[in-house]
Amino acid sequence: MKKLLLALFGAAMALTANSREPQEGWKQLGTGTFCDDMLCFINENYLATWEVEIEESIAQPGMYRLVNPFGNGKCPYFTTAFDANDLVIDATDPLHVWIPKQDIGELGDWGMFTVRCMIGMYVEAELTIEDLIDAECLFGILADGKITFPDDDGYRLQPSFANYLEGFPIDSNTHGKFLVTLPDTGGINDVLATDEDSPVEYYTLQGIRVQDPGHGIFIRRQGASVTKIAR
């Protein structure tokens, strides 16, 4: 069965990719890296990291998109570049990062490849991000220039294929390896200098604020600077 799935998936890749031109409303940040931890349900070896071009919304700083990450010709799962949609990640709040529902593209007999996180599913159900934060739902985080999502059975990324399992979402990030590393834009020193006088706040890895962090790994936020620390 797995060999058949791989054959069908590979057959869908025989498309050509167009070069990317600058697009209105988006700033090209440069080259970052990406590990998806979503397609490994097809093949456990699909846990690679590869280079991707990353852009940021000018109107909404922290709204990032990975340019055609699966079809850019650098994704090691596929030998042929192909046209697909970008992957948008909302990190406008670094402590509450989420992926809205979005179609990546048609993949042959698999049908439409769609991606979202569990927060994206809740938003589809007309819950607000503020309500989900108040309910202490799990989110992804952006710290030290890296976007990660919880390795937790109560929170999984939710890719789906229209013609597989009738389009029902599949639990992913089951290895806890989803990772986007943003390009170094060279402005970190300016940010740190600006934030020196800002109050320091601490949060758990689930984005819950704590007054006096004990031992463990926490998120330290000072102004726009967000870092992971071990105490």
N, C-alpha and C positions, 0 to 999 in steps of 0.2 A: 504493500500500500504506500509506504513512504517513498519507494522508488518511483511509483506512478505520480505522486504529488510533486516530487522533484522534477520529473520530466515535464509535467504540465507547466510548472513554474518557470523552468528554463526556456520552454518554447515561447513563453509570453514576452521574452526579452529581445526578440529580433526586431527592434525599432531603432531609429537613429535619434541622436540628441542634438538640440540646437544650442549654440553658444549663448551665454547670458549677456544681455545688455543692461546697463544701469536702468533702473525702473523708478518712476516718479514716486516720491513718498518714502523711499527706502534708501538707507545708507549702507554701502558695501563695507563691511568690517574687515574682510580678508578671509584667510583660511583657518578653520578650526578642525576639530576632530569629532567623530561620532561613533558610538557603539549603541546599537538599537535594542538588543535583547528582546526583540519582538518576533523575529522570524525563526527563532531557534526551535519553535514547536514543530517546524518542518524538519530541521536538521540541527542536532545539538552542536554541530561545529559552527553554526551561524552566530558567533559571538565575537566577531572581529571588530576592530576599530579602524576607521579610514578617514581620509581628509574630506572636508566639505567646505564650500563657500557659505559664509553666514552674513546675513543682512539684519539691520535693525530699523524699526519704524522711526521716522523722524518725528511724527506727531505723538507717538507713544513710546518713549524710550523704555527699553526693557522688553519690548515685543520683538522677538527674534524669529527669523525664518531661515531654515536650512535649505539651500538651493538644490532642488532635485536630488536629495541625498541618496536615494536608492538607484537612480538611473544615471548618475554623473560619470560613470565609467571607472570610478575608483572603488565602488562597493565590491568587495571580493566575492560576494555571493554570485554575482552575475558577470559573465565575460564580455557582454555587449552593453554599451551605453544605450539608454532609451529615454524618451520624454516622459516625465511624470510631474506631478505637482510638488510644490515646496512643502516642507513640514514647518508649521507655525507653532511656536511655544510662547506662552504668555508668562513672562518673568518680570512684569511691571512692578510686582511686589516680590522681592527676592525670597521672602519667607513663605510665599504662597504661590508657587509656580504650578501651572496646569496646562494641559493640551486640549484645546477645543476640538470638537468633532470635525474632521476634514477628510475629503477624498483625496488619496494619493494618486490614483489612476487605475485604469482598466488593465488587468493582468490576464489576458486570454480567457481560458475556461474557468479561471478562478473568479472572474467578475471584478467588481470594484473593490480595491484595497482601501479600507477606511481605518483611520487612527483616531483615538481619543484616549484620555485618561478617565478614571472614575469620577473625578470632579467634573470633567466634560459631560459625562452621562447625567450627573445631577443637574448641571446647568440646562441640559436638554429638557429635563423634567421641570424647568422653570424655577429652580431654586437659585438664589443669588449667591455670589461669592461671599458676601458679608454674612449671610445665614450659615454658610458652610464653615466659615472661620469661627463664628460663634459656637457652632456645634462641635468644634475641635476636630473636624475631619482632617485626614492626612493630605498633605500637599507635597509637591516637589520643592526643592530649594535651589537657589543660586548662591553659591559661596565660593570664594577664591577663584572666580571665573569659570566655575564648573556647575552644570545643571545636572541634578540627580533626582531620582524618585524613590520613594520608600520601598525597601525589600520586605513587604508585609502582605500576608494573605488577605488582609482586610483592605488592601489598596493595590490594585494591579493596573498596568496599562492595558488598554482594551482594543487591540486591532481586530479587524474582521474582514472577511471576504464574502462578497454577495452570494457566491455559489458554493460556499463551504459552510456546513452546519447551518444552512439557511440564513447566513449572514449574522449568526449569533456571535457576540464578541468572545474572543479567546483571551484568557488570562496570560499576561506576558510580564516581562521584567522579573521572571521567576528565578533568575540568577543574581538579581540585584546589580546588574552591570550596565544598565542604561546610563549613558554619560555623554554630555555635550561639553566640550572644552572650547570656550570662546577664544577668538583671536586676541592677542595682546595688542590693544590699540595705542599703547604708549602713554595713556592719560592717568595711570594709576597714581602717580606721585602727586598730581594736581588734586585728585580726589582725596587722598590721605591728608594733604595739607589743609583742604577745606574742612575736613571732618574732625580735626584735632580738638575743637572746642565743643563738639556735639556730645550729648550724653550717651553713655554706653548702656546697651540693653542686651540681655541674654535670653536665648530661647532654646527649647529642646529641639531635637532633630525633627520633631513633628510640628514645629512652628508655634509651640505653646510658650508664652513668656514666663520666665522664672525670675524671682527677685535675687535669690542667693544660690547660684548653681553650686552643687557639690562636686563629687568626683564623676568623671565621665566625659563624653563628647558633647559640646554645646555649640550653638551658633552665636557669635558675637556680632552685634550690629552697632555701628557708630556712624550716624549720618547715612551716607550712601555706601559705606564700606561694610561688607558682610563677609565674615570669615568663620571657618570651623576652628574650634580650639579644644584641646584636651586638658582637663584639670585633674 
